[in-house]
Amino acid sequence: MLRDLISSKTMVRSATLRNRQAIQANRATIQRANMIHLKLVHETVEGIYSIRTIYFWESVDRTLQEMYRALRPGGRFVLTYCDGKAREVGEELHERIEREFIPLANKRGF
């Protein structure tokens, strides 16, 4: 089962509408959640998808630790982010990903 963890009420509504069939078939759930306090059973989640949320994480290390805890062995984590608008590059975020996120993700087992 896929679990979509969302912090915005608007995004919950949107994701619920987009995934209505998967939810009805019990293949997906949508939850509003704080990423460092997931209410998920240890090693039960097939996949976690983070779409443009890394900017809001209170602690990259604690968030990665919690996601790793929830993922089942062989589960997947996908992170997407936008590092700038068209023809612009957000060097600060790119550097943060290289300097902070990647080493911590490796440390956590991703």
Salt bridges, closest charged atoms under 4 A:
GLU43 OE2 - HIS42 NE2 3.55
ASP61 OD1 - ARG108 NE 2.97
GLU66 OE2 - ARG69 NH2 2.94
GLU100 OE1 - ARG96 NE 2.89
